[in-house]
Protein backbone atom coordinates (compact mmCIF):
# COMPACT_ATOMS: atom_id res chain seq x y z
CA UNK A 1 0.00 0.00 0.00
CA UNK A 2 1.37 3.41 -0.95
CA UNK A 3 2.03 5.85 1.91
CA UNK A 4 2.25 8.86 -0.38
CA UNK A 5 -0.40 11.52 -0.89
CA UNK A 6 -1.63 11.48 -4.48
CA UNK A 7 -2.25 15.03 -5.74
CA UNK A 8 -4.69 15.36 -8.64
CA UNK A 9 -5.76 18.48 -10.53
CA UNK A 10 -9.48 18.14 -11.13
CA UNK A 11 -12.56 19.81 -12.60
CA UNK A 12 -16.27 19.04 -12.54
CA UNK A 13 -15.88 17.64 -16.04
CA UNK A 14 -13.38 15.14 -14.62
CA UNK A 15 -15.86 14.02 -11.95
CA UNK A 16 -18.49 13.57 -14.64
CA UNK A 17 -16.24 11.68 -17.07
CA UNK A 18 -14.83 9.35 -14.40
CA UNK A 19 -18.22 8.85 -12.68
CA UNK A 20 -16.92 10.02 -9.31
CA UNK A 21 -19.05 10.91 -6.27
CA UNK A 22 -18.34 13.20 -3.31
CA UNK A 23 -19.19 12.22 0.26
CA UNK A 24 -19.31 14.38 3.39
CA UNK A 25 -18.54 12.05 6.33
CA UNK A 26 -20.44 12.05 9.61
CA UNK A 27 -17.53 13.56 11.59
CA UNK A 28 -17.61 16.76 9.49
CA UNK A 29 -19.12 19.94 10.88
CA UNK A 30 -22.25 21.33 9.17
CA UNK A 31 -22.10 23.42 6.03
CA UNK A 32 -21.68 26.95 7.38
CA UNK A 33 -21.12 29.28 4.43
CA UNK A 34 -23.53 32.19 4.29
CA UNK A 35 -25.29 33.37 1.15
CA UNK A 36 -22.77 36.23 1.01
CA UNK A 37 -19.86 33.78 1.10
CA UNK A 38 -21.39 31.73 -1.70
CA UNK A 39 -22.10 34.76 -3.89
CA UNK A 40 -18.58 36.08 -3.33
CA UNK A 41 -17.14 32.84 -4.73
CA UNK A 42 -19.57 32.93 -7.64
CA UNK A 43 -18.77 36.56 -8.40
CA UNK A 44 -15.03 35.79 -8.34
CA UNK A 45 -15.60 32.95 -10.82
CA UNK A 46 -17.77 35.19 -12.98
CA UNK A 47 -15.10 37.90 -12.95
CA UNK A 48 -12.49 35.36 -14.12
CA UNK A 49 -14.83 34.23 -16.90
CA UNK A 50 -15.59 37.80 -17.99
CA UNK A 51 -11.86 38.61 -18.02
CA UNK A 52 -11.14 35.66 -20.30
CA UNK A 53 -8.99 33.86 -17.74
CA UNK A 54 -8.10 30.29 -18.79
CA UNK A 55 -8.86 28.85 -15.34
CA UNK A 56 -10.11 29.69 -11.87
CA UNK A 57 -8.61 27.78 -8.95
CA UNK A 58 -10.62 27.24 -5.77
CA UNK A 59 -7.67 25.86 -3.82
CA UNK A 60 -6.94 22.41 -2.44
CA UNK A 61 -9.02 19.70 -0.82
CA UNK A 62 -8.01 16.64 1.17
CA UNK A 63 -9.84 13.40 0.58
CA UNK A 64 -9.80 9.63 0.76
CA UNK A 65 -10.75 7.66 -2.35
CA UNK A 66 -12.98 4.62 -1.93
CA UNK A 67 -14.92 2.88 -4.69
CA UNK A 68 -15.29 5.83 -7.05
CA UNK A 69 -16.12 8.15 -4.13
CA UNK A 70 -14.02 10.90 -2.60
CA UNK A 71 -14.66 11.26 1.12
CA UNK A 72 -13.89 14.91 1.86
CA UNK A 73 -11.67 15.41 4.90
CA UNK A 74 -10.95 19.08 4.22
CA UNK A 75 -12.54 21.44 1.69
CA UNK A 76 -16.18 20.45 2.10
CA UNK A 77 -17.40 24.08 2.21
CA UNK A 78 -15.97 24.90 -1.23
CA UNK A 79 -16.89 21.58 -2.83
CA UNK A 80 -20.41 21.64 -1.42
CA UNK A 81 -20.80 25.19 -2.73
CA UNK A 82 -19.62 24.08 -6.16
CA UNK A 83 -22.18 21.26 -6.19
CA UNK A 84 -24.90 23.68 -5.08
CA UNK A 85 -23.98 25.79 -8.12
CA UNK A 86 -24.50 22.68 -10.24
CA UNK A 87 -27.98 22.09 -8.80
CA UNK A 88 -28.93 25.74 -9.12
CA UNK A 89 -27.82 25.74 -12.77
CA UNK A 90 -29.92 22.62 -13.32
CA UNK A 91 -33.01 24.49 -12.20
CA UNK A 92 -32.37 27.75 -14.04
CA UNK A 93 -30.50 26.56 -17.13
CA UNK A 94 -31.27 22.83 -17.63
CA UNK A 95 -29.88 22.78 -21.16
CA UNK A 96 -26.40 23.78 -19.94
CA UNK A 97 -23.26 21.70 -19.50
CA UNK A 98 -23.76 21.38 -15.75
CA UNK A 99 -27.24 19.88 -15.88
CA UNK A 100 -26.25 16.20 -15.57
CA UNK A 101 -23.53 16.70 -13.00
CA UNK A 102 -25.78 16.80 -9.93
CA UNK A 103 -26.80 13.17 -10.45
CA UNK A 104 -24.78 9.95 -10.53
CA UNK A 105 -26.54 6.60 -11.02
CA UNK A 106 -29.91 8.05 -10.11
CA UNK A 107 -28.70 9.61 -6.85
CA UNK A 108 -27.20 12.99 -5.90
CA UNK A 109 -23.48 13.02 -6.71
CA UNK A 110 -22.91 14.80 -3.39
CA UNK A 111 -23.79 12.68 -0.36
CA UNK A 112 -24.01 13.68 3.29
CA UNK A 113 -23.52 10.70 5.61
CA UNK A 114 -26.37 10.13 8.14
CA UNK A 115 -28.05 13.46 7.26
CA UNK A 116 -31.37 12.21 5.87
CA UNK A 117 -33.07 15.61 5.59
CA UNK A 118 -30.03 17.10 3.86
CA UNK A 119 -29.93 14.19 1.44
CA UNK A 120 -33.64 14.61 0.73
CA UNK A 121 -33.10 18.27 -0.18
CA UNK A 122 -30.13 17.44 -2.41
CA UNK A 123 -32.14 14.74 -4.18
CA UNK A 124 -35.00 17.18 -4.79
CA UNK A 125 -32.68 19.90 -6.09
CA UNK A 126 -30.99 17.33 -8.32
CA UNK A 127 -34.37 16.37 -9.78
CA UNK A 128 -34.37 12.73 -8.64
CA UNK A 129 -36.89 12.93 -5.76
CA UNK A 130 -40.11 14.63 -4.80
CA UNK A 131 -40.21 17.81 -2.75
CA UNK A 132 -39.47 16.80 0.88
CA UNK A 133 -41.93 19.56 1.94
CA UNK A 134 -39.88 20.72 4.89
CA UNK A 135 -41.54 23.53 6.76
CA UNK A 136 -39.92 26.92 7.15
CA UNK A 137 -39.75 26.26 10.87
CA UNK A 138 -37.91 22.98 10.28
CA UNK A 139 -35.38 24.63 7.97
CA UNK A 140 -34.84 27.58 10.27
CA UNK A 141 -34.27 25.32 13.26
CA UNK A 142 -31.93 22.81 11.65
CA UNK A 143 -28.25 23.77 11.50
CA UNK A 144 -27.59 21.31 8.68
CA UNK A 145 -30.41 22.62 6.47
CA UNK A 146 -30.59 26.41 6.74
CA UNK A 147 -27.16 27.34 5.29
CA UNK A 148 -27.64 24.91 2.38
CA UNK A 149 -31.12 26.22 1.68
CA UNK A 150 -29.97 29.87 1.84
CA UNK A 151 -27.00 29.19 -0.43
CA UNK A 152 -29.09 27.32 -3.01
CA UNK A 153 -31.74 30.05 -3.04
CA UNK A 154 -29.11 32.81 -3.46
CA UNK A 155 -27.43 30.95 -6.32
CA UNK A 156 -30.73 30.20 -8.06
CA UNK A 157 -31.77 33.84 -7.88
CA UNK A 158 -28.37 34.99 -9.20
CA UNK A 159 -28.46 32.59 -12.14
CA UNK A 160 -32.06 33.52 -12.92
CA UNK A 161 -31.02 37.17 -13.06
CA UNK A 162 -28.23 36.35 -15.50
CA UNK A 163 -30.61 34.27 -17.62
CA UNK A 164 -33.03 37.17 -17.89
CA UNK A 165 -30.43 39.83 -18.66
CA UNK A 166 -27.71 37.96 -20.56
CA UNK A 167 -28.46 34.34 -21.52
CA UNK A 168 -25.26 34.12 -23.59
CA UNK A 169 -23.21 35.08 -20.53
CA UNK A 170 -24.99 32.45 -18.45
CA UNK A 171 -24.27 29.79 -21.09
CA UNK A 172 -20.59 30.72 -21.15
CA UNK A 173 -20.41 30.70 -17.35
CA UNK A 174 -21.89 27.20 -17.30
CA UNK A 175 -19.15 25.97 -19.62
CA UNK A 176 -16.47 27.80 -17.62
CA UNK A 177 -17.56 26.26 -14.30
CA UNK A 178 -17.80 22.84 -15.95
CA UNK A 179 -14.28 22.73 -17.40
CA UNK A 180 -12.20 25.62 -16.09
CA UNK A 181 -12.90 25.88 -12.36
CA UNK A 182 -10.17 23.69 -10.87
CA UNK A 183 -8.91 22.38 -7.56
CA UNK A 184 -6.05 20.19 -6.34
CA UNK A 185 -7.35 17.04 -4.69
CA UNK A 186 -4.80 15.60 -2.25
CA UNK A 187 -5.83 11.98 -1.81
CA UNK A 188 -4.46 10.34 1.34
CA UNK A 189 -3.36 6.69 1.43
CA UNK A 190 -6.02 4.12 2.23
CA UNK A 191 -6.02 2.67 5.73
CA UNK A 192 -5.60 5.96 7.61
CA UNK A 193 -7.89 6.75 10.53
CA UNK A 194 -9.74 9.59 8.80
CA UNK A 195 -11.64 10.68 11.90
CA UNK A 196 -8.37 10.99 13.80
CA UNK A 197 -6.74 12.84 10.89
CA UNK A 198 -9.65 15.30 10.74
CA UNK A 199 -9.50 15.86 14.51
CA UNK A 200 -5.74 16.41 14.40
CA UNK A 201 -6.05 18.94 11.57
CA UNK A 202 -8.69 20.92 13.43
CA UNK A 203 -6.98 20.91 16.85
CA UNK A 204 -3.28 20.89 16.01
CA UNK A 205 -3.10 22.93 12.84
CA UNK A 206 -1.54 20.04 10.92
PyMOL commands that set and color helices and strands:
alter all, ss='L'
color gray80, all
select helices_A, chain A and resi 12-18+35-50+76-92+99-102+116-125+136-141+146-165+167-179+194-204
alter helices_A, ss='H'
color red, helices_A
select strands_A, chain A and resi 6-10+21-24+56-66+69-74+103-104+107-108+110-112+181-187
alter strands_A, ss='S'
color yellow, strands_A
deselect
rebuild
show_as cartoon
